[in-house]
Amino acid sequence: MKLHNDACNFVIFGGNGDLSIRKLMPALYFLDKDHQLAPAAKIIGASRTALERAEFQSMVRKGLEEFVAEKYMDEAVWERFSERLSYVSVDASKNETFQHLSEVLGNDACLGNTIFYLSTAPGLFGPICRGLKASNLVSEHSRVVLEKPLGKDLASSIVINDGVAEVFDEDNIYRIDHYLGKETVQNLLAVRFANALFEPVWTNSHIDNVQITVAETVGVEGRWGYYDDSGALRDMVQNHMLQLLCLVAMGVPVSLDQDAVRAEKIKVLKSLKIMSASEVREHAVRAQYGSGVANGASVPGYTQEEGGKPDSTTETFVAIRADIHNWRWRGVPFYLRTGKRLPARFSEIVIEFKDVPHSIFPESSNIMANKLVIRLQPEESLQLYMMNKVPGLGKGMEVHPVTLNLTQPDKYADKRIPEAYERLLFDVMKGNSTLFVHRAEVEAAWKWCDAILNGWAEHAGLPSTYMSGTWGPQTAFELVAKDGRSWHESK
């Protein structure tokens, strides 16, 4: 059942963890600053660690000072915000400890509208939900927010989702993907569906290929054991990158209603061609970073990192050609690329249109295909690459590429753009799940990824190696080159 009013409490399991302090608390602070939190709303951190309330408040304050720009820090807002903060020690394996949470929540106007944010290991999602139910803390209006990863494959994902579904209806489950909260990702929907210019050519008749890149300069950063249990395909492709693919490839929904948007995304995921083992060898590249140079310093290879094992087959880089078998996209390759220890940090979507059928301009013009480039991070931008006339009296009418900046105009320059988590938490408060992931999406994505994982397992062996500070193995370039294409060179 949907939210009946805006007054709600937040309970964050893993409340003293990195995500909570770095992202969730700043997001909630800004919501409070913008008067979006009800006066009675409480924010309660919960974990197994024993902490006094004052210790938790101090921890949050230090986090805000580090992750919120100084110009946005307001002592009056902090005083109000800090009064909302409480902390309880809860052990998910012991239902009786949930009584501590019940006591802190008390009996107030927000009690029936509690948002439970599970920023914990996914194996605890089911036990936490059952503990909440056993303590009578779940009402028909309660919502639960789930952080990734939702399993390691389809089978484990089903187990996790089943555990949560024992307690919460699907309409009250919000599987969060922070990429979907980015302003530019949402602007992609506006560009596509609010402009007659783009949607008529958003098909295989006019688009040659789509490229989605998520590049990181960092390595595993002391989290070798965690990362080795997942790898780049599970960590990035199964969730973030396939969600971006859905927003690019989805058909026109009948409205921006959450069910209408979700239905179109599910159609895309179910249209992804499941690869056979032989197709995985041809269309899915995996590799590990070796030693090299990153940010001007020498760095070890993946298996030489602290805690590393020399026989690990976990990939830190993947490049995949994905094909969508429907009328709109048949024959258009979607190239996905992500990796650690690459030369630059950015996330972007490149829509490359087909060449003009025939050029009437001099050969020296070097006509390039039009491209729409959506940059998600570190800065957000939207640019259209077009051809334009070279000024002057040159030899004939020569043209050259120019960039049309479609980024938010200067009149919004002084307006603070909400961070992704701020937008998403606001939507949870309002009961709007448009930017969240439905169970059917998760399972369709896992079905496609499982085929790739199984293909890699079938032709076992160590992944190829690429030098840290480079753009991955040669096979990643060959993946697109054999189709007569190349990766977009970002500036």
C-alpha positions in Angstrom: 0.0 0.0 0.0 1.3 3.5 -0.8 2.4 6.1 1.6 -0.5 8.0 3.1 1.4 11.1 4.4 4.8 12.6 4.4 5.7 12.1 8.1 8.1 9.2 8.4 11.0 7.9 10.4 14.2 6.6 9.0 15.9 3.5 10.5 19.3 2.8 8.9 20.7 -0.6 9.5 24.5 -0.3 9.2 23.9 3.3 10.4 27.5 3.7 11.5 28.9 2.3 8.2 30.7 4.1 5.4 27.6 4.5 3.1 25.5 5.9 5.9 28.1 8.5 7.0 29.3 9.4 3.5 26.0 9.5 1.6 22.8 8.8 3.6 23.3 11.3 6.4 24.3 14.2 4.1 21.3 13.4 2.0 19.0 13.5 5.0 20.7 16.6 6.2 19.8 18.4 3.0 16.3 17.1 3.1 16.0 18.6 6.5 17.6 21.8 5.4 15.0 22.1 2.6 12.2 21.4 5.1 11.3 18.1 3.6 11.4 16.2 6.8 8.4 16.2 9.1 8.9 17.9 12.5 8.4 14.7 14.4 10.6 12.6 12.0 13.4 10.5 13.7 16.6 9.2 12.2 17.9 6.1 13.9 21.1 4.3 13.2 21.2 0.6 14.0 24.0 -2.0 14.0 25.5 -4.6 16.3 28.1 -2.1 17.5 27.4 -0.6 20.9 27.4 3.2 20.7 26.0 6.0 22.9 23.7 8.5 21.2 26.2 11.3 21.7 28.9 9.2 20.0 26.7 8.6 17.0 25.8 12.3 16.8 29.4 13.2 16.9 30.2 10.6 14.1 27.5 12.1 11.9 28.7 15.6 12.5 32.2 14.7 11.5 30.8 13.0 8.4 28.8 16.1 7.4 31.9 18.4 7.9 33.8 16.1 5.5 31.2 15.4 2.9 29.1 18.5 2.8 30.5 21.7 1.4 31.2 24.3 4.1 28.8 26.9 2.5 25.9 24.5 3.1 26.6 23.8 6.7 24.1 25.7 8.9 24.3 25.5 12.7 20.6 26.0 13.1 19.8 23.1 10.7 22.4 20.9 12.5 20.8 21.6 15.8 17.4 20.5 14.4 18.9 17.6 12.6 21.0 16.3 15.5 17.9 16.2 17.7 16.4 13.7 15.3 19.4 11.4 15.6 19.3 8.3 17.8 21.2 5.0 17.8 20.4 1.5 18.9 22.4 -1.7 19.0 20.5 -4.5 17.1 21.7 -8.0 16.4 19.8 -9.4 13.3 20.2 -12.9 14.6 18.5 -12.1 17.9 14.9 -11.0 17.6 14.8 -9.8 21.2 17.3 -7.0 20.4 14.8 -5.4 18.1 12.9 -4.4 21.2 15.6 -1.6 21.7 14.5 -0.2 18.3 10.8 -0.4 19.3 11.6 1.6 22.4 13.4 4.4 20.6 10.7 4.6 17.9 8.0 4.9 20.6 4.4 5.7 19.7 4.3 8.8 17.6 2.7 10.1 14.4 5.4 8.7 12.2 5.5 5.2 13.6 3.4 3.6 10.9 5.4 5.3 8.1 8.9 4.0 9.0 11.5 3.6 6.3 13.9 0.8 7.0 17.2 1.2 5.0 19.3 -2.0 4.9 22.9 -1.0 4.3 24.2 -4.3 5.4 25.4 -7.6 3.9 22.5 -8.9 1.8 22.5 -12.2 3.8 21.1 -10.1 6.7 18.1 -8.7 4.7 15.8 -11.6 5.4 16.7 -11.9 9.2 16.3 -8.1 9.7 12.9 -8.1 8.0 11.8 -11.1 10.1 13.0 -9.4 13.3 11.1 -6.2 12.4 7.9 -8.2 11.9 8.4 -10.2 15.1 8.6 -7.0 17.0 5.5 -5.5 15.4 7.5 -2.7 13.7 6.1 -3.3 10.2 2.8 -1.7 9.2 1.1 -1.6 5.8 2.8 1.7 5.1 6.4 0.7 6.1 8.9 0.6 3.4 12.3 -1.2 3.1 15.2 0.1 1.0 17.7 -2.6 -0.2 21.3 -1.8 -1.2 23.1 -3.9 -3.7 24.5 -6.6 -4.2 21.3 -8.6 -4.4 23.0 -12.0 -4.6 25.8 -13.5 -6.6 23.6 -15.1 -9.2 19.9 -15.7 -10.0 19.5 -18.5 -7.4 21.0 -16.5 -4.5 19.1 -13.4 -5.6 15.8 -15.3 -5.4 16.7 -16.4 -1.9 17.3 -12.9 -0.8 14.2 -11.4 -2.4 12.1 -14.3 -1.0 13.3 -13.5 2.5 12.3 -9.8 2.2 9.0 -10.7 0.5 8.0 -12.8 3.5 7.5 -9.4 5.3 7.1 -6.6 2.8 4.8 -6.4 -0.3 6.7 -5.7 -3.6 5.2 -2.2 -3.7 6.9 -1.4 -0.4 10.3 -2.7 -1.4 12.8 -0.2 -2.9 15.9 -1.7 -4.5 18.2 1.3 -4.8 20.6 2.0 -7.6 22.2 5.4 -7.0 23.0 5.9 -10.7 19.3 6.3 -11.4 19.2 9.2 -9.0 21.7 11.3 -11.0 20.3 14.4 -12.5 21.7 13.7 -16.0 20.2 10.2 -16.0 16.8 11.6 -15.4 17.5 14.3 -18.0 18.0 11.5 -20.5 14.3 10.8 -20.2 13.5 14.4 -20.7 15.7 14.7 -23.8 14.2 11.5 -25.3 10.5 12.0 -24.5 10.1 15.8 -24.4 11.7 16.6 -27.7 10.3 15.6 -31.1 13.9 15.8 -32.5 15.2 12.6 -30.9 12.5 10.0 -30.4 11.8 9.5 -34.2 15.4 8.6 -34.8 15.9 6.6 -31.6 15.9 3.3 -33.6 18.1 0.9 -35.5 17.3 2.9 -38.7 19.4 5.8 -37.4 21.5 4.7 -34.5 24.7 2.7 -35.2 25.8 1.7 -31.7 25.5 2.5 -28.1 28.5 2.6 -25.7 28.3 2.6 -21.9 31.5 3.1 -19.9 32.2 3.1 -16.2 35.9 3.7 -15.7 37.7 3.8 -12.3 41.2 4.8 -11.5 41.3 3.1 -8.1 42.1 -0.6 -7.5 40.4 -2.7 -4.8 41.6 -0.3 -2.1 42.1 -2.8 0.7 38.8 -4.6 0.0 40.4 -7.5 -1.9 38.4 -10.3 -0.2 35.1 -8.5 -0.8 35.8 -7.7 -4.4 37.2 -11.1 -5.2 33.9 -12.6 -4.2 32.1 -10.4 -6.8 34.1 -9.0 -9.7 33.3 -6.4 -12.3 30.4 -8.2 -13.9 28.5 -8.6 -10.6 29.6 -5.3 -9.1 28.9 -3.0 -12.0 27.3 -4.6 -15.1 24.4 -6.6 -13.5 23.0 -3.5 -11.8 24.3 0.0 -12.8 25.2 -0.6 -16.4 22.1 -2.7 -17.3 19.9 0.0 -15.7 21.5 2.6 -17.8 21.1 0.4 -20.9 17.3 0.1 -20.0 16.9 3.8 -19.9 18.5 4.2 -23.3 16.7 1.3 -25.0 13.3 1.4 -23.4 10.2 2.2 -25.5 8.0 5.2 -24.9 6.0 4.6 -21.7 2.4 5.7 -21.6 3.4 8.1 -18.8 6.0 8.6 -16.1 4.0 6.5 -13.8 6.3 4.0 -12.0 4.5 1.0 -13.4 4.6 2.3 -16.9 8.3 3.0 -16.8 9.1 -0.3 -15.1 7.1 -2.3 -17.7 9.3 -0.8 -20.5 12.5 -1.5 -18.7 11.5 -5.1 -18.1 10.7 -5.5 -21.8 14.3 -4.5 -22.6 15.9 -6.9 -20.1 13.8 -9.8 -21.4 14.8 -8.9 -24.9 18.6 -9.1 -24.2 20.0 -12.1 -26.1 21.2 -14.8 -23.7 24.7 -15.8 -24.8 25.8 -19.4 -25.4 29.3 -20.4 -24.1 30.7 -19.9 -27.6 29.1 -16.5 -27.9 30.6 -15.5 -24.5 34.1 -16.3 -25.9 33.3 -14.0 -28.8 31.4 -11.1 -27.2 32.6 -10.9 -23.5 36.1 -9.9 -22.5 37.4 -10.3 -19.0 40.7 -9.2 -17.5 42.6 -8.3 -14.3 44.8 -5.3 -13.8 48.5 -6.0 -13.5 51.1 -3.7 -12.0 51.6 -0.3 -13.6 51.2 3.4 -12.8 48.1 5.1 -11.5 47.8 8.8 -10.5 51.5 9.1 -11.0 52.5 6.3 -8.6 53.5 2.7 -9.1 50.8 0.3 -8.1 50.7 -3.5 -7.7 48.7 -5.9 -9.8 45.3 -7.2 -8.6 46.7 -10.5 -7.3 49.6 -8.7 -5.6 47.3 -6.4 -3.6 47.1 -7.0 0.2 45.2 -10.2 0.8 45.5 -11.2 -2.9 45.8 -14.8 -4.2 47.8 -15.6 -7.3 45.3 -18.0 -8.7 42.3 -15.7 -8.6 40.1 -15.7 -11.7 38.0 -12.7 -10.7 37.8 -10.1 -13.4 38.5 -6.4 -12.6 37.6 -5.4 -16.2 34.9 -6.5 -18.6 33.9 -5.4 -22.1 30.8 -6.9 -23.5 28.7 -6.7 -26.7 25.1 -6.9 -25.8 22.3 -7.4 -28.3 18.6 -6.5 -27.9 16.3 -8.7 -30.0 13.4 -6.5 -30.7 12.2 -4.3 -33.6 13.7 -1.1 -32.3 17.2 -2.3 -31.6 17.8 -5.4 -33.8 21.3 -5.2 -35.2 22.5 -2.3 -32.9 25.3 -3.4 -30.6 25.4 -2.1 -27.1 29.0 -2.1 -25.9 29.5 -2.2 -22.1 32.9 -1.5 -20.6 34.0 -1.1 -17.0 37.2 -1.6 -15.1 39.5 -0.6 -12.3 42.9 1.0 -12.6 42.0 2.7 -15.8 43.6 6.1 -16.9 40.6 8.2 -16.0 37.5 8.1 -13.8 34.2 8.7 -15.5 30.9 7.2 -16.4 29.2 8.0 -19.7 26.7 6.9 -22.3 27.5 7.4 -26.0 24.7 7.2 -28.6 26.5 7.1 -32.0 24.3 7.7 -35.0 24.8 6.3 -38.4 26.9 8.1 -41.1 25.2 10.2 -43.7 24.4 8.0 -46.7 26.5 10.2 -49.1 28.8 13.1 -48.5 28.6 16.1 -50.8 31.5 17.9 -49.1 35.2 17.8 -49.9 37.1 14.7 -48.7 39.2 16.9 -46.5 36.1 17.6 -44.4 36.5 14.2 -42.6 32.8 14.0 -41.7 32.2 12.2 -38.4 29.0 10.5 -37.2 26.8 12.5 -34.8 27.0 11.4 -31.2 25.0 12.2 -28.1 27.3 11.9 -25.1 25.8 11.8 -21.6 28.4 12.2 -18.9 27.3 11.0 -15.4 30.5 11.5 -13.4 32.7 13.1 -12.2 30.9 16.1 -13.7 27.4 15.7 -15.3 26.9 17.0 -18.8 25.0 16.4 -22.0 26.6 17.1 -25.4 25.7 16.6 -29.0 28.5 16.1 -31.5 27.6 17.6 -34.9 29.2 18.8 -38.2 29.4 22.5 -38.9 30.9 24.7 -41.7 34.5 25.9 -41.3 34.3 29.7 -41.4 36.1 31.6 -44.2 36.7 31.3 -47.9 38.4 27.9 -47.9 38.5 25.5 -50.8 34.9 24.8 -51.2 32.5 24.3 -48.3 34.4 22.4 -45.7 32.8 21.1 -42.5 34.2 20.1 -39.2 32.9 18.6 -35.9 31.6 20.9 -33.2 30.0 20.2 -29.8 26.5 21.5 -28.9 26.3 21.7 -25.1 22.9 20.5 -23.9 23.9 20.7 -20.2 21.6 22.6 -17.8 21.7 26.3 -18.9 23.4 29.1 -16.9 20.2 30.2 -15.3 20.4 27.1 -13.1 24.1 27.6 -12.3 23.4 28.9 -8.8 20.9 26.2 -8.0 22.2 23.3 -6.0 21.8 20.0 -7.8 20.6 17.4 -5.3 22.9 14.4 -4.9 21.5 11.0 -6.1 20.8 9.6 -2.7 18.9 12.8 -1.7 16.6 12.4 -4.7 16.1 8.7 -4.1 15.4 9.1 -0.3 12.9 11.8 -1.2 11.2 9.5 -3.6 11.0 6.7 -1.0 9.3 9.2 1.4 6.8 10.1 -1.3 6.1 6.4 -2.2 7.4 6.9 -5.7 9.3 3.8 -7.0 9.9 5.0 -10.6 13.7 5.3 -10.0 14.0 2.0 -8.2 14.4 -1.6 -9.4 11.6 -4.1 -9.4 12.3 -7.7 -8.6 11.5 -8.8 -12.2 14.3 -6.5 -13.4 16.8 -7.9 -10.9 16.0 -11.5 -12.0 16.0 -10.8 -15.7 19.4 -9.1 -15.3 20.8 -12.0 -13.4 19.6 -14.5 -16.0 21.6 -12.6 -18.7 24.7 -12.3 -16.5 24.5 -15.9 -15.3 25.0 -17.0 -18.9 28.2 -15.0 -19.2 29.5 -16.3 -15.8 28.7 -19.8 -16.9 30.5 -19.2 -20.2 33.6 -18.0 -18.5 33.5 -21.0 -16.1 33.1 -23.4 -19.0 36.3 -22.2 -20.7 38.2 -22.0 -17.4 41.5 -20.4 -17.0 43.0 -17.1 -15.8 41.6 -13.9 -17.3 43.9 -11.8 -19.5 46.0 -9.1 -17.9 46.2 -5.4 -18.6 48.7 -2.9 -17.3 47.4 -0.5 -14.6 46.9 3.0 -16.1 45.8 1.6 -19.5 42.4 1.2 -21.1 42.2 -2.6 -20.7 43.4 -5.5 -22.7 43.9 -5.5 -26.5 40.9 -7.9 -26.8 38.6 -5.1 -25.6 39.6 -3.0 -28.6 39.3 -6.0 -30.9 35.8 -6.6 -29.6 34.5 -3.4 -31.3 37.1 -3.3 -34.1 35.9 -6.6 -35.6 32.5 -4.8 -36.0 34.2 -1.9 -37.8 33.9 0.4 -34.8 36.0 1.9 -32.0 35.5 3.1 -28.5 34.6 6.8 -28.1 37.6 8.8 -27.0 36.4 11.0 -24.1 37.9 14.4 -23.5 
